[in-house]
């Protein structure tokens, strides 16, 4: 690989902390929009207050449903287990 190819790949795949939340929202929007309403729903586990606020501001909180969001907990895995239990119910 040439140096320019390596630099190009590094720029393309590097994570810019300023864009991480908007990039997540864009990817999430595309993913959820592709799920037919009758087929499934999205459950989010480990949601931080900042992500919750962004979902609320963008209108996604209403589309996903508060009942499908599981806030981050101090103990690792708690919210994932809560989401798992909700999926089985």
SVG drawing of the C-alpha trace seen along z (x, -y; Angstrom):
<svg xmlns="http://www.w3.org/2000/svg" viewBox="-48 -18 52 33">
<polyline fill="none" stroke="black" stroke-width="0.4" points="0.0,0.0 1.2,-3.5 1.4,-6.1 -1.6,-8.0 -3.8,-4.9 -3.0,-4.3 -3.6,-8.0 -6.9,-7.9 -8.0,-4.8 -7.0,-6.2 -9.1,-9.4 -12.1,-7.4 -12.2,-4.9 -11.1,-7.2 -13.7,-8.1 -14.4,-11.8 -15.9,-12.3 -17.8,-15.3 -19.7,-13.2 -20.2,-10.0 -23.8,-10.7 -25.1,-12.1 -23.5,-9.1 -25.1,-6.7 -28.5,-8.4 -28.1,-8.2 -27.2,-4.5 -30.0,-3.8 -32.5,-5.7 -31.6,-3.6 -31.7,-0.3 -35.0,-0.9 -36.7,-2.3 -35.9,1.0 -37.8,3.1 -41.5,3.6 -43.9,2.5 -45.5,6.0 -42.2,7.8 -40.2,6.5 -39.3,3.6 -36.0,2.0 -34.8,2.3 -32.0,0.1 -30.0,1.1 -27.4,-1.0 -28.8,-4.3 -27.1,-7.3 -29.0,-10.5 -27.3,-12.3 -28.5,-9.8 -32.0,-9.8 -32.1,-13.6 -31.0,-13.4 -33.6,-10.7 -36.2,-12.9 -35.1,-16.0 -35.2,-14.1 -38.6,-12.5 -37.1,-9.0 -38.1,-8.5 -41.8,-8.6 -41.2,-6.2 -39.2,-3.7 -41.3,-4.0 -40.1,-4.7 -40.8,-1.1 -38.2,0.1 -35.3,-2.0 -33.3,-0.7 -31.1,-3.3 -27.5,-2.6 -26.8,-1.3 -23.8,-1.4 -23.4,2.4 -22.4,3.7 -25.0,5.8 -28.1,4.8 -29.8,2.8 -29.0,5.5 -30.6,8.1 -33.6,5.9 -34.0,5.5 -33.5,9.3 -36.3,10.0 -38.6,7.5 -38.0,9.2 -38.9,12.5 -42.1,11.2"/>
</svg>
